[in-house]
Amino acid sequence: MRQKISLTRKCFNIVISALFIFAFMGGKVLAQEEKKEAVVAESPEIIAKGKKTYEKNCINCHGEKGDAVAPASERLYPEPRDFTLGVFKIKTTARDELATDQDIFNVITRGIPGTSMREWAELPSDVRWGLVYYVKSFSDRFKEGKAPAPIKVGTPIPSSPESIEKGKELFSKDGIQCNSCHGDAGRGNGDLALDLETDWETPIFPRDLTKRWTFKRGTGPRDIYYTIRIGVEGTPMPSFAEDLDEEQTWHLANYVLSLSSPEEPIPTASYQVKLIQGELPEGPDDEVWNSVPMGQYPMAGQVIVDPRMFKPKIDFVQMKAIYNQDEIAFLLIWHDPSELTDDDSFKDAIALQLPQNPDGRKPYFLNGDPENPAYLLQWSAHKEGSITEINATGMKRMVAQKEGNQNAKGAVVYDNGEYRLLIKRSLKTDDKKDAQFEPGKFIPVAFSAWEGSNEETGTKRSISAWYFLILEAQIPKTVYYYPLLAIIIVAAFEFSLIKLIRKKK
């Protein structure tokens, strides 16, 4: 008889699933050429509306005095803006100049993708303009000066193979060297990636340019153009206005956009594992994988069990899987800014989580519980390609199986900020503590990942919600025999019937 899952754990699962959906499927940036809303002039009444809304919706991140000293600020990455400095990252004026009122209004309206700054488009226009004027009141810079006009943006150069190639050359050109921070493949793993700081000496990491949906300013060519020409104030991202002319800037913008898909990946609720004939791949770069569909799985920081991870680095894991008559093979792919293998305390690692019980019930998503344990296939960088089979009844109750019971195999490649890990295991085993892979049956699957350079270990990790695998059902040979046999029987019956009729005549 199936055991009942507690209401508390149901709520946990619902909340976590909702967070993933909100974080990775919501919050689209508005089109660049959208119609501007009318400006509401500054007045004491409008500022009062902004102050009231600020104290209700903004104070927990930006603080009562606008200085980002607030309950939530230490747990957010990037840190909330300190309005007293009068420095804004997303603006259309030249480097070191004040942001325009329209710049601040746009950020309030659209939010900033890839951060905890959500969009507030649902607020009335006069309230949002009130917020603009109230936010400016925190800084003396706006009292002492006035924002200049936005920089001029010429006619975009359409993307083409020729333009992209020119941009690629500029990306690593001496004096520009975008790859020194963003990496040769744009995955945020450049030589300087782990040593960068803001102007206020807090750690900051370069953008992974292969994930366009996380670009703070927006995802269009004009957005990239602005970022290259202006830079991002308060960060190591400089302005290249004196290094690149307008044409070169457009070429570089086209190259940056070529590194990623225009569409945000949709989480794969159910992944069908294909059956193949013959041997499974021996490595993560085997050509067999090229024709296998990719599953997409968003990750978020584990914030339920202490110690928590509020600022995770791994936000997405991809998976491919195939099987044959005897084994199943998984290919896991994720981005990591460094290959960390020699640190004693922190290791790059990943785990694939499955139910231990044969009935396929989903365990508690944080590594199960004593009533419904989880089974993990875990890889850690210090073990190179070896896979450890683990049984867990909670995040702090994980026990590796005895050496004689370990039968999973692995192989790993780290390439330009990307890990590709192969995991292979028998479909069926005699160990009752192993997950069993049965074709035609839905099998829950989840992931945990640790990024060593971010000091992630133990419960401090990225996690996913539960998803499903289903192994493509094997077609028995009798499926082909029975139709042929039926045809023969019917033909024989008809022949006998015809022969009988002719005899009676």
GITA-V367859 format. One record per helix or strand. SS is the DSSP state (2 for helix, 1 for strand). FROM is the first residue (numbers start at 1). LEN is the number of residues. Records with the same first field share a line. If there is no record, write none. Layout:
BEGIN
SS=FROM-LEN + FROM-LEN
END
This chain:
BEGIN
2=7-19 + 44-14 + 59-4 + 73-3 + 83-3 + 101-10 + 125-12 + 140-5 + 161-11 + 179-4 + 193-3 + 212-3 + 221-10 + 246-13 + 287-5 + 381-3 + 403-3 + 452-3 + 478-27
1=197-1 + 203-1 + 270-6 + 295-4 + 300-2 + 316-8 + 327-9 + 349-7 + 368-2 + 372-9 + 387-6 + 398-3 + 409-7 + 418-9 + 442-9 + 462-2 + 467-5
END
